[in-house]
Amino acid sequence: MDRYLSRRTLLARGAFLLSTVAAVTASAACGQPTVSTTASATHSASAAVSTASSAAPTTATVSSTAAAKAPAGNGQSLYVLTADHTPATEDWFAKTFNPAFQKAHGLAVQMVYTGWGDELNTKRDGGFAAGQGPDILISGAAMVIDYTLHGFVRPLDDYLARWPDNADFFTAATGATTRDGKRYGVPTRVDARTMIYRSDLMRNAGLDPAQLPVVWDDVKTLAIKLTAQTGGAVTRLGYDPSFGNQQFFAYLWQNGGDVISADGRHALFASSAGIDTLQYWSDLIGQIDPPGTKLPPVPAGMSALGTGTIATALTGNGAMFTIATGTPNSVPDIAVGMPTKRQAQVVNVFNNWHGIGTQTKVVDQAWAWLSSLGSKDNLLAYNQSLSGLPPRTSLQDSTYVHDPKYQLDKFATVVQQYARPQPLVAAYLQCWNIVDAALKDVIAKKQTARDALTSAAQQWDAALATAYNNAG
């Protein structure tokens, strides 16, 4: 399974894959997904937080010794499929990074940009089914099991063992690229999650923003105190009521529970810790955000934290760029705290990474491209274009990371001291949807926490069994 899609997987997914090949052809004719060479790149299908980060450097450092040059004039090119991009990213690849790579290695680069979700899945799956999978492809935080079960990516341990830069990457980031002791990718961007507070609203309520809460009960007290009403209508929430799998898993870990068994085949979240976790936070949400609550609308390009409609949130470093660009006057009032805890102070981190496809015929050149992207200067430029946190320890001293507008240095501390990768789960999209539906039902008081999580865990086990059985 390390190298090719198994016969069993292809049989199980054959009808779908045949339809996706047709869909890819049709969508390409309509201009989706966008395909660009190094000459131009103008389209972004991603939901980027902001493109107004520090300008990316205009030079790229690409080693010509990382791999042998492809034979000149043989018509070969390197096919890169990615969903992690903004217009600034595409411009940097087109004008800076890929021209430097082509000059060093004699191999042109074809960039294919998609959005996350169905667009990426359709393009990727259709390519592999047709025997034309990408040489390099993007993966998200929880996808390494799916990628290896379906034979999309090859192990990189042989290359990583000879790459001095490898030791500089965050452990929490490399963990998202690892399955059964093998590494399948190079981390290219991390999104750390932690608590963000409006310090001005705390101060106005008589709370000390220099003493940010850590334990759950203190967050609950703050959330209730900072919730505001005018004429009986809620005008500000003391805590962001968004509560999906990303928030639930973090709080579950903080409460001493776990999400999935070590072998990846059984859900563990329907435990007493899971039920208690869901009950605690759903009770708080129900108290401050009762049914019928309608907050003032947030203008486009802004966030509820930035406008002060919400006073506290468990969210990612991308939120800081939205605040800095959408409501710059609120930047001095934003306090980034460390993760909360009940039993353990821990939080999930989301890591995007790139791997080498199993159908590539230019493995060495693919590694040369990938390792060059992972080098310090290039990874910094890439993350600047994405408003992201670069996942290398040595880059945490950079001016970009220490820009006070974004406070990325605090998010880096979270990653290095408190983070675990978002749970790695086969059939991850199906499983996330199952959990999200259960959480929604509990918050809406349609099910008890016990019943909802028990049912969701049973559905997870069935989905996981199907995923592993289909993979052969």
Buried (B, 14 or more C-beta within 10 A) or exposed (E): BEEBBBEEBBEBBEEEBEEBBEBBEEBBEEEBBBBBBBEEBEBBBBEBBBBBBBEBBEEBBBBBEBBEEBEEEEEBBBBBBBBBBBBBBBBBBBBBBBBBBBEBBBBBBBBBBBBBEEBBBBBBBBBBBBEEBBBBBBBBBBBBBBBBBBBBBBBBEEBBEEBEBBEBBBEBBBBBBBBEEBBBBBBBBBBBBBBBBBBBBBEEEEBEBEEBBBEBEBBBBBBEBBBBEEEEEBBBBBBBBEBEBBBBBBBBBBBBBBBBEEEBBEBBBBBEBBBBBBBBBBEBBBBBBEEEBEBEEBEEEBBBBBBBBBBBBBBBBBBBBBBBBBBEEBBEBBBBBBBBBBEBBBBBBBBBBBBBBBBBEBBBBBBBBBBBBBBBBBBBBBBBBBBBBBBBBEBBEBEBBEBEBBBBBBBBBBBBEBBBBBBBBBBBBBBBBBBBBBBBBBBEEEBBBBBBBBBBBEBBBEBBBBBBEBBB
